[in-house]
Amino acid sequence: LEPATEYMARVRCADASHFWKWSEWSGQNFTTLEAAPSEAPDVWRIVNLEPGNHTVTLFWKPLSKLHANGKILFYNVVVENLDKPSRSELHSIPAPANSTKLILDRCSYQICVTANNSVGASPASVIVISADPESRVSTCFSGTVPSVWGEGDFSHGSGHFRPGDSSTYMGNYLKFIQVNATPTNSHH
């Protein structure tokens, strides 16, 4: 049975000595208990460089019913300064919100986003923001698969995710960057 799912069970029985005599059907509706979300939320970001800081806008897709395993109550956004690792911040964003804006100084950051229901938290999606203002490259880990992207000529040519394209996965907007003197390849 799936978590947080309504089911209807129907039962009837027959007499062992008169197996052709069946009872009337009896029915029972029940809902299974919630479980912690089973998948990391899909997360993407827009980074605006301003004098002395990064303004990072995070967006995430709500989990499907299959992966939410119950009602999502809030999203936790944990921001860790990689240049000063002893300091991290927790931001709890009530559902159904699916975005938040962070103003961060010019350091490298790891940002983790989890979806939370009454039982627990999902696996984290992780975004790494570089301190280098010229870099404009981020890394995102949804679960265990990393993706790297940067500003540039994505499939719509703007270099940014277009909000009207919310049904399209971020994979369509990835631009692979040059690593170890390997030529840049575009994925459309």
N, C-alpha and C positions, 0 to 999 in steps of 0.2 A: 504494500500500500504506500502511496505517496504522502509526504507530510502535508498538513494543512489542506486536506482535500475532503470534500463531502462525499460520502458513499451512501448507497441504499442497499441493504441486504434483505433478501426475501427467503423465507424458509417454509417448507411444509413437510409433513411426515406421513408415513403409512404404518399401519398395524402389521407386525411381523407375521401374524397368522392369517391376516386378510390383506395382502399387499395391494390389492386393487382399491382398498378404501383409503383414500388420501384426505388429509385435513385441508382446511382452507389455507391459503397463503397468509403468512404474517409478515409484516415489513417493519424494518427499523432503519431510520436515518441516523448517521453518526458522522462526525468530522474527526479526522486524525489530528494529533498534536503537531504543533509547529516543530521544525528543526532549524538549525542555523543555516543561513544561506550557503549554497554549495558552489557558487561561482563568484569570481571577482567582478566588480562592475567594470564595464568598458569606460575608460576615462581618456579625455584628451584635454589640451590646454592651449591658451593663447598667451604669449609672453610679450608685454610691452616694456621696452627699455626706456626708463626715465632717468633724469639726473640723480645719481646716487642709489637707485633702487630698480627692482623688477616689479611690475604689476602682473601677477599671474592670475588669469581667469581659468578656473577648472570647470569642466562639464562632464557629466556622466549620464549614461543611459540607465533607466530603471531596469532592474533585473526582471527577467520573465517570471511568470508564476511558477514555472517548473524549477527555476533556480533560487527564487526568493524563499521558498519553503515556509511562507507565512507572510504577514503584513510587515513591510519594511517601515520601521519607526523613525530612523535617522541614519545619517551617513557620518562616519568619523573621518576627519581629514587630519592626519598627523604630519606636521612639518618639522623636519630635522635639518638643522644647519650642519652641513658636512665639514665646514671649516672650523666650527665650534661644536663638536659632537655632544657635549654635555647638555646642550640646550635644545629642547624640542617643544612644540606647541600642539595642543589638541583643540580642534574646532569641531563641535558637533552641530550638524546641519539637519534640522527637522525635515522629514519627508513631508510632502512630495517634492521639495526643492531638488533641482538637479544641477546646480552650479554654485560656485562661490568665488569671491575675488580675494586674493592675498597680496599684500604689499610687503615685499621682502627686500632687505638690503642686498648689495651686490656680492653675495657669497654663493657657494654651491649648496643646493638643497636636495634632499630626498623627500618626496611627498607621497604618503600612503593614503589610499582611500578604501574604506570598507563600508559595506551595507550591513545594517544591524536590524534584527527583529527581536522579539521578546526572548528568544532562546540564546542568541549569540551573534557573532560577526562572520561575515564572508571572508574568504581569502582576500588579501590586499592587492590592489592595483598600485604599482609603484611608478612614479615619474621622477626623473633626476633632472634638475635644472642646473646648468653650468654657470659659474661665476663670471666667465669670460663674456663681456658684453658683445664681442664680435662673433661669438660662436653661434648663438640662436639655434642650438641643437638640444633636443631633449631625448631621453630614453624612457620608454614606458614598458612596464612588465605587468601584463594582465595574467595573474596566475603565475606561470613559469616561462612564458614565451616572450622574449624581449623584442621590441620594435624600436627603431631609431628613425627620427625624422627631424627635418629642419625647415625653416622658411624657404620658400622658393616657388617654382612653377609647378604646382600640383595639378591634378587633372582639370580643375576649373581655371587654372592660370593665376589665381589671386594669391596663392601662398598661404591661405587660411581656410579653415573649415567653414562652410556656409551653413548656417543654422537650418535652412530649408532642406538640407540633405540628411536629416537626422535618421532616416531609415537606412542609410548607406554606412557600412562599417568603415572605421578609420583606415583600414588597410587600403582602401581606394585612394587615400590622400597621402600615402607615404612617399617620401623621396629619399632614396638611399644616398648616403653621403660618401665621400671619398675617405677610405680608411687604408692606411699603409700603402699609399701611392697607387691604389687600384682605381681605375676610371669610375666616374659616377654613373650609376644606372638609374633609370626612372621606372617606376612600377605604376601602371595605370589600370 
